[in-house]
Each structure stands twice: as structure tokens, then as C-alpha cells.
Amino acid sequence: MTVSVTSMPEAAARRSAATWAEARSLARGCAVRPLPAVVRELAEALGHALAEPLTALTDLPSFDTSAMDGWAVAGPGPWRLRGGGVLAGARPEPLDAGTAVPIATGAPVPRGASAVLRREHGEADEHGLLFARCAGSGLPESGPGPAAPGRDIRPRGQECRAGEPLLPSGTTVTPAVQGLAAASGYDRLAVHRRPTVELLVLGDELLESGLPHSGRVRDALGPLLPPWLRGCGALVTERRRVSDDFGLLREALRDSAADVVVTTGSTAAGPVDFLHGALAETGARLLVDSVAVRPGHPMLLAELSPAADGRPRRLVGLPGNPLAAVAGAATLAVPLLRRLGGHPDAEPPRMTAAAALPGHPRDTRLLPVRRVGREVLPLPFDGPAMLRGLALADGLAAVPPGGADAGAEVEILDVPGR
């Protein structure tokens, strides 16, 4: 589906606006496949998506391991204590029946050992004999004793066996995934390349520091968008200001080498809204030009001419009003970047409205909400130019046309930084 709208009155534009669901689908679909796989050092793979399943390279644990500090014991007690002890990383000597040796948590269990007797469950006498103390062990009197065979030993392969699939491709590399990969023997991971993003902040009225004055306002999106885009798996290579000048904007679009160009402002039909014209002159193809969503309906999605090396390039045009831009990013940028980065399409969770959620008569509305248990509450200060409500929010509710009554279920999108 291609939705193409030139500068028109709103009534005409509305007839061609994509629905919110259509726009998100188009954003995902315009990236036919994820970016190619690359190999990254384990420490550099954070935030990427696995390009192939993570498979165990070894048994985990790779040897029988003590789960507790105490004694490795062989057979039924009492046991004669052997000198020395077994620490993590050691190569212990085998144990003979009826003997025991001190052992630390994580240490390899000596061959011949039948159990690990926890320190609090054992007592040695002056003759070097170790006895099990059942009292206070927390074990039932009629059940196996504290030194029952296999007790407090983590057997080899308890977590996985070599060759066993651990995680599917597409899994985001989190710190926990890095730890699992390291434990499994990986030094490098095959991951999808992160999509590069160039952020173009448009508008002569924007200030980068100080108080708003003389009709000029602070740029809120320059600080807000890069960390959010990075959280979607993107590599933000540059953020730069572009003046309200047709030629400068056209050159910026033509010359960008990023996989995705994200612009703020200039998506409507104002006197200095040059984005549509600049796209036309650079040979871009509009995929979405306005979406039936509030705030943010004058957002757009386009295919730019290929990069010098033949790579496809896309553009997401966000409105200039801050909350409208956030709605545009949630609608178009997030699905596109996640698909390019190889992350699976995740269905937004559905939660129950604790109170009525106001909607727009005809369009989907993205409303800042606060989660309370499994319910959400609407927040004030939700106008397209406002960020106060968003700063308090931990989600955006996708409210259907006409609103949602208390008790209705609505989709909840993530918000930046949450």
C-alpha cells in the first residue's frame, strides 16, 4: 500500500491518511529483511539481535560442581577428613570411600564423592572424623539425610548439553545474554548490523541552550530522540540542525549515508515546510504521508534514493511538536528500526483502563498513561506540544477512535527511557 498526499487542506489529506495499524505495518514491511549479519566481540554485541541461534558449545556446568561450602563426602558417614581442600578452579584428587575433604562453592567435585555436606550440617571432632548433624538441617526426619547421594552437587549438564539450542535468532543481546554466551564458551557473536540513523532537526526557531525568548523555543527533540532511537537498536551516527532552507534540506537528504534519516518538523504545509518538495527533488518515494493518529498525524515515511554503495535508505519524517514527534517515532521509526536490526515484531501488551481514556472522534489517539498494576490511568498535559505528561508516563495507550471506557483493554506502547 502506498499513501501519497501532496500539500492539501486537511479534509483532502484525511481521505488518503493511513490508519495507525496500516502505518505500523508499512514501516515494518518496507524493510524486507534485516540488515546483514556481522561478527562482534562479545562486549560489543550489546543491543544487537542475534543473527543465528545461540547454541551451547559445552555442557553447563562442564563438570560436577559443589553448590555449597562444606565437605565433599564419599559414601555414608562418618567420614575421615583428608587434608587440604578443594577451591574453585582446582583439580582435585579422587576421594576414597569413607573420606571427606573441605570444598568451596563452585569447586569441582572430586571423583568418588557422592554428595556435598553443607558446613552448617556437619561437625568434625578432635580425631578428624566428620559427622552429619540432622538437627537444624531443615530436612524432614523421615526423608533423605543431609549427605544423601547427589545432594548439593550441580551435575554436569544440569543447565544444558553441548549442542543444545539456548536462544533463538532475533533475541536481543542483553547483559544476561552476554553472560550466558560467555558461560557457554563464546568470544564473539554473529549479530545483525545495527541500522545507522542520522537525525536532522529542522527549524530556525529552535534554541540549543538558555531560556526561550523572542518567539524562539528550546529544541526538546534533539536531546529526547537519540537515546530512544538507540534503545530501539539503532546507531545514531549524527544529530545536526538544518536551517529552514530548501537547498540545504535537499542536500542533507541527498548526501546522508545513514540507513534511516529521521527529521523533525517540516512535515505539514506551512510556508517553510520544505520536506515534501525536497523529497520529490531527490527522487524519494512516499510510502506514508499522514496517519490517522493524534497527536502526530502529519508524519511520513519515504524510500530515499539508494546510498552510493547501493544500500537502501529510508526516511521517517516526524512532526515538530514534541509529543506529536514521539507519537510519530512510536508509529513509524520503532517498527522500522527493529525490523532492520533483526529484532522480532513484538505485539504491544494489552492493559485495562482504570478510568475512561479520552479519544479522538475519528483517529487513533496515543495517550500518555501511568501503569498501576495491570491497569493504566490517563495523565494530563497531553497536548501535541507538551512533554509534561510524557515525563510522568510509563506507556502510551493506543486509544481507538471515540475513546475507551473504564474496564476496556488497550494496547500499551513503550515510551523513551522506560
Secondary structure, 3 states (H helix, E strand, C coil): CCCCCCCCCHHHHHHHCEEHHHHHHHHHHCCCCCCCEEEEEHHHCCCCEECCCEECCCCECCCCEECCCEEEECCCCCEEECCCCECCCCCCCCCCCCEEEEECCCCECCCCCCEEEEHHHEEECCCCEEEECCCCCCCCCCCCCCCCCCCCEECCCCCECCCCEEECCCCECCHHHHHHHHHCCCCEEEEECCCEEEEEEECCCEECCCCCECCEEECCHHHHHHHHHHHCCCEEEEEEEECCCHHHHHHHHHHCCCCEEEEECCCCCCCCCCHHHHHHHCCCEEEEECEEEECCCCCEEEEECCCCCCCCEEEEEECCCHHHHHHHHHHHHHHHHHHHCCCCCCCCCEEEECCCECCCCCCEEEEEEEEECCEEEECCCCCCCCCHHHHHCCEEEEECCCCECCCCEEEEECCCCC
